[in-house]
Amino acid sequence: MNHLILAPLLLPLAAGMINLQRVRKGLAAQRCVSIVSTAGVLLAAILLTARAATGQIETYALGGWPAPFGIVLVLDRLSALMLLVTALLALPVLVHACAGDDRCGRDFHVLFPIQLLGVNGAFLTGDLFNLFVFFEILLIASYCLALHGSGPARTRAALRYVVLNLVGSSLFLVALGAVYGACGTLNMADLARAVAGASPEQIALLRAASLLLLTVFGLKAAVLPLMTWLPGLYSAALPSVAALFAIMTKVGVYAVLRTQSLIFTPGGPLPEAAGLLLPLALATVVWGTLGILGGQSLREILAHLVIVSVGTLLAGIGLWNAAGIAAALYYMPHTTLVSGGLFLLSGHIARQRGPVGDTLAPGPPLSQAGRLGTAFLLGAMAVAGLPPSSGFIGKVLLLQGATTGQALWVWTVVLAGGLLGLWALARCGSVMFWRTEGVSISGAPVSWTGLAPALALLLAGLALAVLADPVARYAGEAAAQLINPEAYIQAVLGGGRP
């Protein structure tokens, strides 16, 4: 077994435990522990992605107990890609937070690594129950991070978020009970075989469970009509927390893709949930676009752009062909990293506008309008999908994946959403950078060092465009691995169920 698979879990767990012991002893040591552990996770993710790129699916049986009875971690191209995207986002966000956001509460450096533990565990686990466990770990950390810095707006948004996710967790447990009652296992590879051979008596229960799981994962991913928690939460949270949360919706998208491509496949006996995905995805894009047009602050617009990106990702997956899933996997790192960079940038812009903050109202001129405006322009072009950005390439790949019967709706919704999103961002930029009044707020300039984390994430989108060929090739190979799940099942179960 390759013990490196444990690194994305053990490093943040150790960092969280060490920082818990040092909460009352100042931030310097906590920052050091957090940054070293997150950099270690990034290094491990790079090495794991290189191993996964060979096409071999690796498993790790915790305690030596074989699947389906023991807990198993699985590394394939998809999970490796998600680990790498998470680490690439987390390190700049953490560096940005160390510039001051972590002073708003004493537990930031305990919660941040625990959040990473939950996210990484969700990507690596090979069974549904441990997917639930890691969901709960990341949710508990996110509840506290959402409240980091306190304030009535954060409290209201976090309360709504907590209540909705408690309902989601309850539904998740009900779905797990139904699946276990029907099949007697929660190991995903074992379930794939059990569902494919389900008897007519099991079909009704499994159909209900698959729809429940789609509902739960749709809530995590913020799919229409389950996305009401996202705009308020992302708008109210600190910029570094909102940037980290850019990966949260992708955990829900990952769970949808993993379960629907492995267990409840479109070609299997339970195609209902998979068939709902494309209409829901396109409706989510429409709703997110309407939210962008009605947004009254930069971060509110960015929050709705996250909803649009979720719809775009699920539209690619909902095409249920290799080209569509590959487009979604190419688009995934682009939207996660660029959105994170824009959230970090919004904090710098808001500070230089004083009491007006990031609301779309005339305010004082920014003391570094050229520097921040250039970064905003770079991010806006990427997130709206203008050529030659990675967002443009991802959308072109998605449109190419649509078949004749799907093309009209997919092309119309995706292109119209991108055009209206660009218009909203242009309006936002003109208000903040051109329609100014009064004098600049003194004492709020940002150094190149302070701006570096946001720039790193925004430039990552540019790097994805430059490296489009190898990244798209990896995404295509990952998609091919997903739509032919027999290799995954063989890797986890070997020759068959013991």
Residue, then its C-alpha position, 0 to 999 in steps of 0.5 A: m500500500n502507498h502510505l502517501i495517500l494518508a498524507p492529505l489526511l494526517l498532515p491537517l489533522a496533526a496541524g489542527m491538534i498542535n494548534l489546538q494546544r497552542v491557541r493561548k500561546g500566540l499566532a506566530a507558531q500556529r501560522c508556522v504549523s498551518i503553513v508548513s502542513t498545508a505546503g506539505v499537503l500541496l506537495a503530497a497532492i502533486l506527487l499523488t496526481a503524478r501517480a494517478a496520471t499513470g492510470q493506475i487506481e490505488t487503494y489503501a485499506l485502513g488497519g489492513w481490513p479489506a473492502p467492503f468490510g474495512i475502511v478503504l481510501v481510493l486514489d484515481r485521476l478524479s480524486a487526485l485532481m480534486l486534492l490538487v485543486t484543494a491544496l492549490l487554493a488552500l495555500p494562498v488563502l492561508v497566506h492571505a489570512c495570516a496577514g490579518d484575517d486570522r486575528c479576528g478569532r483565536d481558533f482560525h488555525v485549528l479550524f482551517p486544517i480541520q476543514l482541509l481534513g474533511v474536504n480531502g477525506a471526502f475526495l479519498t474515501g471509498d464508501l458512503f458512510n465515511l463520505f458522510v463522516f468527512f462531510e460532517i467534519l468539513l461542515i462543523a469546521s465551516y460552521c465555525l469559520a463562517l462565524h469567524g470575525s462575528g457580526p450580525a450579518r455573519t450570524r444570520a447567514a451562518l444560522r441559515y447555513v447550519v439549519l439547512n445542512l443539519v436537514g441535509s445531514s439527516l436526509f443523508l443518514v436516511a438515504l444511507g439507511a435505505v441503501y444499506g437496507a437494500c444492499g447490505t453494504l456502503n462500500m461504493a465499489d460493492l454498491a456498484r455491483a449490488v445496484a447493477g444486479a438489484s432485484p425488482e424488490q430492491i429497485a423502489l427503495l434504491r430509487a428513493a435513496s438515489l434521489l435523496l442522495l442527489t438532494v443532499f449533494g445538490l444542497k452541498a453543491a448549491v443547485l437550484p432550488l437548494m442554493t439559498w444559503l450560499p449568497g448570504l454566507y459568501s457575502a458575509a464571511l471574511p474574504s479568506v473564508a469565502a475564498l476557501f469556501a470556493i472548494m465547498t460547492k465542488v465537494g457536492v459536485y464531486a459527490v454527485l459525479r462519483t455516485q452517479s458515475l459509479i453506483f447510480t449510472p445513467g445506463g443502469p437500473l436507476p437512471e432517474a437521478a442522472g436524468l434530472l442533472l442537466p435540467l437542474a444544472l441549466a436552471t441553476v445557471v439561469w438563477g445564478t445569472l439573475g442573481i448576478l444582475g441583481g447583485q448590490s455588492l462585489r461579493e454578492i456578485l461573486a457568490h452568484l458567480v459561484i452558483v453559475s459555475v456549479g450549474t456549468l460544471l453539472a451541465g458538463i456532467g449531465l451530458w453523460n459523455a466523456a467529452g462533457i465530463a472532461a470539460a467539467l473536470y477542466y473547468m473545475p480548477h479554473t472556476t475554483l482558483v479564479s473565484g478564490g482569487l476574486f474573493l481575496l481581491s474583493g477584501h483589498i478593494a473594500r478596504q480602500r473604499g472605506p465605509v462604502g466597502d464593496t457595495l455598488a455605489p460611488g465611493p472614494p477613489l482607490s489609492q491603488a486603482g491601477r494595481l487593483g483594477t488590473a487584477f480585477l480585470l484579469g479575474a473578471m475576464a477569466v471568470a466570465g470566459l473571455p478568450p483566451s482565458s481558461g474559462f473560455i477554453g472550458k466553456v468551448l469544451l463543454l459546448q463541443g460535448a453537447t449532442t444534437g438534442q442537447a446543444l440548443w439548450v446548453w449553448t443558449v444558457v451557457l453563452a447567455g449566462g457568460l455574456l450577462g455575467l460579463w456585463a454585470l462585472a463590467r458594471c461593477g468595475s465601472v462603479m468601483f474604479w471610475r465613478t468615484e467621489g471624494v478623496s482617497i482613504s489613507g492608510a489602506p494601501v496593499s503591498w505586492t506581498g499582500l496582494a500576492p495570494a490573490l494574484a497567484l490564484l488569478l494567474a493560476g487561471l492564466a496558467l490553466a490556459v497556457l497548459a490547456d493541452p496537458v490539463a485537458r488531456y488529463a481531464g479526458e483520461a479522468a472522464a474515460q476512467l469514470i465512465n468505465p468504472e469496472a477498473y475502480i471496482q476491480a481495484v477496490l474489491g479485487g477479484g470479487r467480494p470476499 
